[in-house]
Structures are given as C-alpha cells and as structure tokens.
Amino acid sequence: MMNSLPLAAAALLLASVAAQAQTMQVSPNGARASIAGSAETFTGTVTVTPLFTASEHSNAGGGLVEFTPGARSHWHTHPAGQTLIVTAGTGWVQEVGGEKVAIRPGDVVWTPPGVKHWHGATAESSMSHIAITPVHDGSAVTWLEPVTDEQYR
C-alpha cells in the first residue's frame, strides 16, 4: 500500500501557495500617479489617474479622467467597447452622426465596440468620469482626429 503522507503534504503545500498567490490587493488613494492628458488625444486640460490595469484575471483597465471646462477627448473608438461612470460635473458625449448628450454624476454611458465618439466637459463645467475599457488583441483604444471647436459647440 502506498504511503499517502507525501501526497497529502504536497497537496497542502500547493494549496498554501495558491492561497498566497490570490490575496486581495489594496492600492491606496494617492499611490497611483496622475498624468496630464496628451495633446495628441485631448483638447484642453485633462488629468488621467490610472485605477487598475488589465490582468490575467480581467481584460479591462480603468481610470479616473478629469476634464476642465471646455476640455474633451479626440474622436476615438474602442475595439471591445467602453463604460463611463460620471462622478462629478456636467459633460457631453457624442457618437459620430448623432447629437451631443448631456451627462451628469451617476450617469453610466456604454459605447459599443467600434463606435466613433468623443466625451468631455461642457464649456461651463468641469466633468469627471471613471472609464472602464476592455482590451482586445492588445488594444483598448484607437485615437482619431481632434473634435473641432465647431463640432464641440
């Protein structure tokens, strides 16, 4: 009869390693450096604070994006779509060919994959949102041309 003690010990060790590998992670406020939104992808003053990145367990990343009055993203698309959760201020979203839609705190915006759109603050108010963006084939966004002042107004 085979001694099951070594097998039991190995199973216990593997369970312990697996338990240690899957512990909660806390990223304290202020531990993630904010960066200025690039002029290659935004018009006006925009601050982006990364919140989380895609991982082996989730294909989405998220960030807090803060727009000063008049600031906005350039036109862009997302290969796997995007969810925005408005946290402060008043802003606008618009998909190409559609009307601007006002967004306010608590509003949630879903943009389907491949839909060309932009979002940003109104001319009179700042606006902040959390953006949750899945990654598809290594890409989360395709940046396009700036939103002109005429399109913005």
trRosetta pair geometry for C-beta under 8 A, 3 or more apart (Angstrom, degrees):
i j d omega theta_ij theta_ji phi_ij phi_ji
3 6 6.5 70 105 5 101 93
4 7 5.0 -60 -160 47 62 116
4 8 5.6 65 142 -27 85 103
5 8 5.7 -56 -143 37 29 110
5 9 6.3 30 157 -20 65 106
6 9 5.6 -54 -146 37 32 113
6 10 6.3 33 155 -20 66 105
7 10 5.8 -53 -148 35 30 111
7 11 6.4 31 153 -19 64 106
8 11 5.7 -53 -147 36 32 112
8 12 6.3 34 153 -20 65 106
9 12 5.7 -54 -148 36 31 113
9 13 6.4 32 153 -20 64 106
10 13 5.7 -54 -148 36 32 112
10 14 6.4 30 154 -17 65 106
11 14 5.8 -55 -147 38 31 110
11 15 6.3 31 154 -19 64 107
12 15 5.7 -55 -147 37 30 111
12 16 6.4 32 153 -22 63 106
13 16 5.7 -55 -151 34 30 113
13 17 6.5 29 153 -17 65 105
14 17 5.7 -53 -147 37 33 110
14 18 6.2 32 155 -18 66 107
15 18 5.7 -55 -145 39 31 111
15 19 6.2 33 155 -21 64 106
16 19 5.8 -54 -147 35 29 111
16 20 6.5 26 154 -16 63 106
17 20 5.8 -57 -150 37 31 109
17 21 6.2 29 153 -22 65 109
18 21 5.7 -57 -145 35 31 112
18 22 6.5 0 164 5 65 111
19 22 6.6 -76 -146 49 26 90
19 23 7.7 57 155 -64 59 84
20 23 6.5 -22 -163 -31 37 113
27 31 5.3 -143 -178 74 74 132
27 32 6.2 41 161 -42 124 108
27 51 7.8 146 83 -170 140 51
27 52 7.5 173 19 -83 150 81
28 31 4.6 99 63 -24 76 121
32 49 5.8 102 106 -178 111 86
32 50 5.2 -129 -179 72 129 81
32 51 6.9 177 58 -96 172 30
33 49 7.8 -152 114 -131 26 74
33 50 8.0 23 62 28 57 100
34 47 5.2 13 175 179 124 107
34 48 6.7 156 -158 79 72 38
34 49 4.3 -39 -98 -85 87 87
35 47 7.3 157 78 -156 32 62
35 48 5.4 -23 63 63 83 92
35 49 7.9 155 16 -84 63 42
36 45 7.6 -64 -146 -152 98 71
36 46 7.1 103 -172 76 58 61
36 47 6.3 -45 -107 -103 46 63
36 48 7.7 49 146 18 7 84
37 41 6.4 -111 178 81 93 97
37 42 3.8 24 137 14 129 154
37 45 7.7 129 40 -180 105 32
37 46 3.1 -1 12 84 144 111
37 47 6.7 -102 -20 -62 88 16
37 48 5.5 105 -76 -24 79 105
37 65 7.4 61 -75 -148 126 98
37 71 7.7 119 52 -179 145 127
38 41 4.9 61 71 22 99 96
38 42 6.4 122 69 20 48 93
39 42 6.8 -78 -108 65 28 70
39 43 7.8 61 -145 -98 65 43
40 74 7.9 -63 142 -13 42 146
40 143 7.0 70 137 131 86 158
41 73 6.6 -28 156 -152 80 79
41 74 5.4 -115 -160 15 42 113
41 76 7.4 28 -154 -65 95 136
41 143 4.9 -83 -112 -124 94 144
42 46 4.3 -86 -179 16 162 143
42 71 6.5 15 173 -175 111 97
42 72 6.9 175 -155 92 74 34
42 73 5.7 -52 -103 -111 75 45
42 74 6.7 -113 -76 -21 27 80
42 120 7.9 137 -148 -101 91 121
43 70 7.9 -86 120 144 97 80
43 71 6.4 -177 95 -145 60 54
43 72 5.4 0 54 57 99 80
43 73 8.0 77 18 157 77 2
43 74 7.0 109 -22 -71 90 71
43 120 7.7 -22 60 -104 89 164
43 146 5.6 89 -56 -154 118 114
43 147 6.6 -115 10 53 137 86
43 152 7.9 -98 79 -71 148 146
44 67 6.8 56 100 -161 128 87
44 68 6.0 -145 161 62 113 93
44 69 8.0 -130 -162 92 145 38
44 70 5.1 169 -100 107 145 82
44 71 2.9 -143 100 -100 130 73
44 72 6.4 73 24 11 124 57
44 120 7.3 106 46 -164 135 136
44 121 7.7 -109 109 40 157 112
45 67 7.7 131 88 -157 60 47
45 68 4.3 25 69 13 105 129
45 71 5.4 -95 54 -79 48 140
46 65 6.5 -8 -173 -172 107 91
46 66 6.8 156 -158 81 55 52
46 67 5.4 -14 -107 -101 86 67
46 68 7.5 -125 -71 9 45 78
46 71 5.1 170 -62 167 84 136
46 73 7.7 82 -98 -76 163 63
46 120 7.9 -81 -88 -125 120 100
47 65 7.5 162 83 -155 49 45
47 66 4.5 -7 57 56 96 106
48 63 5.5 13 -172 160 91 139
48 64 7.4 154 -157 81 44 53
48 65 5.4 -8 -106 -106 76 76
48 66 7.8 -162 -72 23 34 71
49 63 6.1 163 80 -166 46 85
49 64 4.4 -5 57 56 104 102
49 65 7.9 -159 26 -71 67 36
49 66 7.7 37 -3 -7 101 105
50 53 6.9 3 -176 -58 125 87
50 61 7.4 -43 -149 178 96 112
50 62 7.9 111 -166 90 57 50
50 63 5.0 -50 -111 -103 41 103
51 61 8.0 140 61 173 77 68
51 62 4.4 -43 65 102 118 95
51 63 5.4 -178 3 -100 87 35
51 64 6.1 97 -51 -21 111 82
51 130 6.9 11 -16 -144 156 105
52 58 7.9 18 136 81 127 140
52 61 6.2 -160 100 -147 62 58
52 62 5.1 27 46 41 87 96
53 61 4.7 -6 -133 -113 43 108
54 58 6.2 -134 -141 103 57 72
54 59 5.3 9 -143 -162 116 33
54 60 6.0 146 -93 53 84 10
54 61 5.0 -66 -30 -49 75 87
54 134 7.6 87 -96 -151 120 47
54 135 4.6 -47 -55 5 162 131
54 140 7.8 -164 -29 -73 129 119
55 58 5.5 42 45 43 86 77
59 80 7.4 -75 126 147 122 173
59 134 5.0 36 111 -153 99 91
59 135 5.3 -129 176 48 83 81
59 136 7.7 62 163 -71 131 54
60 132 5.5 23 170 178 134 87
60 133 6.2 155 -154 80 83 31
60 134 4.4 -51 -88 -87 85 60
60 135 7.0 -180 -97 -3 32 74
61 132 7.6 -179 91 -149 35 50
61 133 5.8 -21 62 64 79 86
61 135 6.7 57 -7 -41 100 105
61 140 6.3 -46 36 -100 116 155
62 130 6.1 13 -177 177 110 97
62 131 6.4 173 -148 87 60 52
62 132 4.6 -14 -98 -101 102 69
62 133 7.2 155 -88 17 48 69
63 130 7.2 177 90 -151 30 61
63 131 5.5 -8 58 54 79 96
64 87 7.3 -29 -137 20 101 151
64 128 6.4 4 -177 -175 93 109
64 129 7.7 178 -149 94 54 31
64 130 5.6 -33 -95 -97 64 71
65 128 6.8 169 86 -151 48 61
65 129 5.7 -11 57 61 94 76
65 130 7.7 149 15 -106 75 21
65 131 5.6 31 -6 -11 122 116
66 126 6.9 6 -177 175 85 116
66 127 7.8 175 -151 93 48 41
66 128 4.5 -14 -104 -102 74 98
67 71 4.0 -162 -163 84 88 110
67 72 6.7 50 -144 -75 142 39
67 89 7.7 -149 65 93 87 158
67 91 6.6 87 55 -105 139 122
67 120 4.9 168 -145 -158 162 72
67 121 3.9 -166 113 -25 116 103
67 126 6.1 169 91 -161 61 68
67 127 5.0 -3 56 59 110 81
67 128 7.1 -175 20 -78 69 46
68 71 4.8 83 52 -12 67 126
68 121 6.4 -119 101 23 21 159
68 126 5.4 -40 -130 -107 37 98
69 121 5.4 -120 -113 127 31 135
69 122 6.9 -30 -139 88 78 58
69 123 5.9 47 176 172 97 30
69 124 5.9 -63 -137 157 127 5
69 125 5.9 122 -98 51 93 12
69 126 5.7 -71 -46 -64 65 58
70 120 7.9 -19 142 144 21 126
70 121 6.5 -17 17 84 24 107
70 122 8.0 -15 -62 125 42 32
70 123 5.1 44 -80 -126 80 59
70 152 7.8 58 -154 164 68 145
71 120 5.5 -145 110 -163 54 117
71 121 5.3 48 52 25 76 112
72 92 7.7 -23 -109 63 121 99
72 118 5.8 47 167 161 113 118
72 119 6.9 -166 -151 107 83 27
72 120 2.6 -104 -106 -18 70 162
72 121 6.9 -128 -68 32 71 61
72 147 5.5 -49 111 46 136 138
72 152 6.3 -168 9 -116 158 117
73 76 6.2 -66 150 7 124 121
73 118 5.0 -167 77 -152 89 79
73 119 5.6 31 18 52 118 62
73 120 5.8 -166 4 -58 63 98
73 147 7.5 75 88 -10 51 120
74 118 6.6 -106 138 -110 16 114
74 143 5.7 60 75 -166 126 94
74 144 6.1 -165 137 71 107 58
74 145 6.3 -155 -173 112 113 24
74 146 4.8 -74 -117 -100 98 44
74 147 6.3 -171 -135 -14 42 74
75 96 7.0 51 -142 -68 124 107
75 116 5.6 13 -178 -177 107 98
75 117 7.1 155 -146 79 67 14
75 118 5.3 -66 -89 -56 49 105
75 143 8.0 113 84 -169 54 53
75 144 4.1 -49 93 76 97 117
75 145 5.6 16 35 60 117 65
75 146 7.5 106 4 166 82 4
75 147 6.1 128 -44 -66 78 77
76 116 7.3 167 83 -143 16 62
76 117 7.0 -43 63 65 62 60
76 118 7.0 100 17 -91 78 65
76 141 5.4 4 173 -173 132 105
76 142 6.2 164 -160 81 78 52
76 143 5.0 -33 -103 -111 109 47
76 144 5.6 -176 -86 12 46 86
77 113 7.8 56 173 180 99 48
77 114 5.4 9 -170 -144 130 29
77 115 6.4 158 -128 65 88 31
77 116 5.3 -46 -68 -86 98 57
77 117 7.5 103 -93 18 54 74
77 141 7.3 152 81 -155 42 59
77 142 4.9 -5 58 53 90 104
77 144 7.2 60 -7 -26 85 119
78 81 5.4 79 97 -148 120 3
78 82 4.4 133 -11 -32 166 103
78 111 6.4 101 27 98 121 114
78 113 6.3 -99 97 -120 74 53
78 114 7.7 -87 68 -31 48 28
78 115 7.9 -11 36 46 80 73
78 133 5.9 -125 -136 -146 136 103
78 134 7.7 102 164 55 118 73
78 140 6.5 -25 -139 167 93 56
78 141 5.5 -34 -97 -98 74 65
78 142 7.6 -172 -82 16 27 75
79 113 5.8 11 170 -150 30 103
79 114 7.0 45 -119 -60 42 70
79 136 4.0 -129 110 60 115 125
79 137 6.7 -72 132 37 161 99
79 139 5.4 73 6 91 137 107
79 140 7.5 -123 32 -135 93 15
79 142 7.1 85 -44 -20 89 106
80 113 5.6 -17 -120 -95 15 110
80 133 7.5 115 72 178 97 64
80 134 3.7 -85 110 89 136 112
80 135 6.7 19 18 74 141 7
80 136 4.0 152 -46 -36 108 116
80 140 7.5 -56 36 -129 104 54
81 110 6.8 2 179 -176 122 82
81 111 5.8 172 -156 91 72 62
81 112 5.2 -47 -102 -148 109 27
81 113 4.7 -64 -46 -54 77 64
81 115 7.9 40 -112 19 72 103
81 133 8.0 -164 103 -137 47 62
81 134 6.6 33 60 33 76 111
82 110 7.6 168 87 -152 46 44
82 111 4.8 4 54 51 88 107
82 131 6.1 -16 -173 -165 116 94
82 132 6.9 153 -162 78 63 52
82 133 4.7 -12 -113 -102 95 84
82 134 7.8 -147 -86 20 52 70
82 141 7.9 34 -66 -87 134 96
83 108 6.5 -11 -170 -173 98 96
83 109 7.0 154 -158 81 48 53
83 110 5.5 -15 -103 -101 77 70
83 111 7.8 -164 -75 21 32 71
83 131 7.5 150 82 -157 50 46
83 132 4.5 -9 62 58 99 104
83 133 7.8 -160 31 -69 62 47
84 93 7.3 175 46 -81 153 138
84 103 7.5 10 111 -177 128 163
84 108 7.0 163 84 -157 55 47
84 109 4.2 0 53 53 105 104
84 111 7.6 46 -8 -10 102 104
84 119 6.5 -149 -81 -170 167 176
84 129 4.6 7 -172 166 100 143
84 130 7.1 151 -157 76 51 48
84 131 5.5 -18 -102 -101 76 69
84 132 7.8 -169 -76 21 29 72
85 107 7.8 169 -151 88 43 47
85 108 5.4 -10 -103 -106 70 80
85 129 6.0 152 72 -164 41 82
85 130 4.5 -8 55 53 101 100
85 132 7.5 41 -8 -8 103 106
86 89 7.7 -117 -173 66 104 70
86 91 6.6 -159 -120 30 122 115
86 103 4.9 179 -61 149 148 106
86 104 6.0 136 116 109 150 17
86 105 5.4 -131 120 -100 96 29
86 106 6.6 -32 74 35 93 30
86 107 4.5 24 23 54 126 88
86 108 7.6 -135 10 -71 78 35
86 109 7.5 68 -33 -10 97 103
86 127 6.8 -47 -144 -170 103 100
86 128 7.4 118 -161 85 58 51
86 129 4.8 -44 -99 -98 50 96
87 105 6.1 12 172 -125 18 87
87 128 4.8 -49 64 101 101 102
87 129 6.1 159 5 -110 83 33
87 130 6.1 76 -36 -20 120 89
88 105 5.8 27 -90 -83 28 111
88 126 7.2 0 118 105 104 98
88 127 6.9 173 94 -148 64 37
88 128 4.3 29 46 35 98 108
89 104 7.9 -139 106 -134 36 57
89 105 7.4 110 35 -50 36 90
89 121 6.2 -37 146 -124 142 99
89 122 8.0 -164 162 21 101 90
89 125 4.8 159 -164 151 93 105
89 126 4.5 -110 -101 95 149 61
89 127 3.7 -141 99 -92 125 48
89 128 6.0 106 18 5 114 68
90 102 6.4 -18 -171 -165 101 100
90 103 7.2 152 -160 78 52 50
90 104 5.6 -14 -107 -97 75 79
90 121 7.3 81 85 -156 55 69
90 122 5.1 -11 107 2 99 125
90 124 7.7 2 67 77 123 89
90 125 4.2 56 44 77 94 152
90 127 5.9 -91 77 -83 23 107
91 102 7.5 143 82 -157 37 53
91 103 4.9 -22 69 61 87 99
91 104 7.9 175 27 -73 67 38
91 119 6.2 50 149 179 131 87
91 120 5.9 -164 -154 110 109 26
91 121 5.1 -72 -104 -104 86 34
91 122 6.1 -154 -115 -28 29 71
91 125 7.5 -119 -62 92 52 105
91 127 3.3 100 -56 -157 107 173
91 129 7.1 -74 23 -34 156 118
92 100 4.5 -14 -165 -171 126 112
92 101 6.6 136 -156 65 67 41
92 102 6.2 -41 -96 -98 70 45
92 103 6.8 160 -101 12 16 89
92 119 6.8 -168 95 -143 51 56
92 120 6.4 -8 55 62 83 66
92 121 7.8 36 14 132 78 12
92 122 6.0 101 -26 -82 99 72
93 100 7.3 146 72 -155 32 62
93 101 5.3 -24 62 59 83 97
93 103 5.7 52 -9 -27 102 130
93 109 5.5 136 -37 -139 168 157
93 111 7.8 -139 -173 -70 134 114
93 117 6.4 10 -177 177 90 122
93 118 7.3 -178 -147 91 52 46
93 119 4.4 -12 -102 -101 80 97
94 98 6.0 -174 -164 82 71 91
94 99 7.0 -110 -125 124 97 25
94 100 4.5 -45 -74 -97 116 61
94 101 6.8 159 -81 10 59 74
94 117 6.2 172 90 -152 44 79
94 118 5.9 -3 56 54 89 82
94 119 7.7 167 18 -81 61 54
94 151 7.9 -173 92 165 154 98
95 98 4.5 44 63 22 82 129
95 111 7.2 162 -84 -132 111 102
95 115 5.3 -39 -134 167 126 112
95 116 6.5 110 -163 81 73 56
95 117 4.3 -43 -100 -91 64 99
96 115 7.8 -169 23 178 89 68
96 116 4.2 14 -11 89 126 112
96 117 6.8 -117 -18 -76 70 48
98 101 7.9 -17 135 -28 118 102
102 122 7.5 9 -124 -69 91 123
103 107 4.5 -144 -157 82 84 149
103 109 6.2 -42 -109 -48 143 125
103 119 7.5 -6 22 -149 146 112
103 127 7.3 83 83 -156 97 139
103 129 7.6 9 124 -79 139 131
104 107 5.5 97 54 -15 55 118
109 119 7.3 151 84 -99 163 145
109 129 7.9 -19 27 -151 115 151
111 115 5.2 -139 -178 67 90 123
111 117 5.5 -120 -132 29 138 153
112 115 5.1 85 64 -19 78 123
113 136 7.5 30 -125 -7 126 159
116 144 6.8 -2 -140 10 108 158
118 147 4.8 27 -91 -59 179 133
119 129 7.2 -30 138 25 140 151
120 127 6.8 128 162 56 37 127
120 147 7.7 -146 4 40 137 150
120 152 7.8 -31 63 -132 135 108
121 125 5.9 -146 -171 94 100 63
121 126 5.3 -55 -121 -145 144 31
121 127 4.0 177 -99 13 75 100
122 125 4.8 38 53 39 104 91
122 127 7.0 99 2 -36 69 123
123 152 7.9 111 -66 146 99 109
123 153 7.8 30 -52 -105 136 71
133 140 4.6 78 133 -173 122 114
133 141 6.7 -20 -172 -51 152 97
134 140 7.1 178 97 -124 31 83
135 138 6.6 -3 173 -134 112 12
135 139 6.6 150 -157 70 75 23
135 140 4.9 -50 -97 -72 72 86
136 139 6.2 -35 69 64 66 77
136 140 7.8 124 17 -93 66 40
139 142 6.9 28 169 -58 133 82
147 151 5.0 -123 -172 88 81 124
147 152 5.3 102 133 -64 113 90
148 151 4.6 97 53 7 80 100
148 152 6.8 -141 95 -7 42 89
149 152 5.4 -55 -145 37 32 116
149 153 6.3 28 158 -18 67 104
150 153 6.1 -55 -145 36 28 104
